Amino acid sequence: MLITKEIVCDTLLAYLNYRLTLAQLVDWAETMLCEGELVGPIELLSDILARLGLADVREFGLSWDDCTALLARLGYQLQVQAMPLAA
């Protein structure tokens, strides 16, 4: 599978929007680091995937600020939007 900055961004946003669990994000990052074909800034992508792959380790974790910083490194600015709950 090809891994681009956009795919990493979309996957991190899926986690932040509760469409992926932390365990799923970590598993995805570990798999993509080992099996994915990185396209674009390879060193940046591998560094971010490695960081996400450690997010389930207590000493590393993954805070909101971490996510904001990772997205900024990918060239994105994180913005928050509230949506009404579905009835």
C-alpha positions as CSV (number, residue, x, y, z in Angstrom):
1,M,0.0,0.0,0.0
2,L,1.3,3.5,-0.8
3,I,1.6,5.8,2.2
4,T,1.5,9.5,1.6
5,K,1.3,12.6,3.9
6,E,-2.4,12.7,3.1
7,I,-3.0,9.1,4.1
8,V,-1.2,9.6,7.4
9,C,-3.1,12.8,8.0
10,D,-6.5,11.1,7.2
11,T,-5.7,8.2,9.5
12,L,-4.7,10.4,12.4
13,L,-7.9,12.4,11.9
14,A,-9.9,9.2,11.9
15,Y,-8.4,8.5,15.3
16,L,-9.1,12.0,16.6
17,N,-12.7,11.6,15.4
18,Y,-13.1,8.3,17.2
19,R,-13.4,6.3,14.0
20,L,-10.2,4.4,15.0
21,T,-9.2,3.3,18.5
22,L,-5.7,3.9,19.8
23,A,-4.9,0.2,19.3
24,Q,-6.1,0.3,15.7
25,L,-4.0,3.4,15.0
26,V,-0.9,1.8,16.5
27,D,-1.4,-1.4,14.6
28,W,-1.9,0.5,11.4
29,A,1.2,2.6,11.9
30,E,3.3,-0.5,12.7
31,T,2.0,-2.3,9.7
32,M,2.6,0.6,7.4
33,L,6.1,1.1,8.7
34,C,7.0,-2.5,7.9
35,E,4.9,-3.2,4.8
36,G,3.9,0.2,3.3
37,E,5.6,1.9,0.5
38,L,6.3,5.5,1.6
39,V,5.8,8.1,-1.0
40,G,7.1,11.6,-0.6
41,P,9.3,12.7,2.3
42,I,10.3,9.2,3.4
43,E,12.2,10.2,6.5
44,L,9.3,12.4,7.8
45,L,6.7,9.7,7.1
46,S,8.8,6.9,8.8
47,D,9.5,9.2,11.8
48,I,5.7,9.9,12.2
49,L,4.7,6.3,11.7
50,A,7.3,5.2,14.3
51,R,6.0,7.8,16.7
52,L,2.4,6.6,16.2
53,G,3.5,3.0,16.5
54,L,4.7,3.8,20.1
55,A,1.5,5.6,21.1
56,D,0.3,2.7,23.2
57,V,3.4,2.7,25.3
58,R,2.8,4.5,28.6
59,E,6.0,6.5,28.4
60,F,5.2,7.9,25.0
61,G,1.4,8.2,24.8
62,L,-0.4,10.4,22.3
63,S,-1.7,13.8,23.6
64,W,-3.8,16.4,21.7
65,D,-0.6,18.5,21.5
66,D,1.3,15.5,20.0
67,C,-1.4,15.1,17.3
68,T,-1.3,18.8,16.5
69,A,2.5,18.8,16.2
70,L,2.4,15.6,14.0
71,L,-0.2,17.2,11.7
72,A,1.8,20.4,11.5
73,R,4.9,18.4,10.4
74,L,2.7,17.0,7.7
75,G,1.7,20.5,6.6
76,Y,-1.7,20.6,8.2
77,Q,-3.3,22.8,10.8
78,L,-5.7,21.0,13.2
79,Q,-9.1,22.8,13.8
80,V,-11.9,21.8,16.1
81,Q,-15.6,21.8,15.1
82,A,-18.5,20.8,17.2
83,M,-21.5,18.9,15.8
84,P,-24.9,18.4,17.4
85,L,-25.4,14.8,18.7
86,A,-27.8,12.7,16.6
87,A,-31.1,12.1,18.3
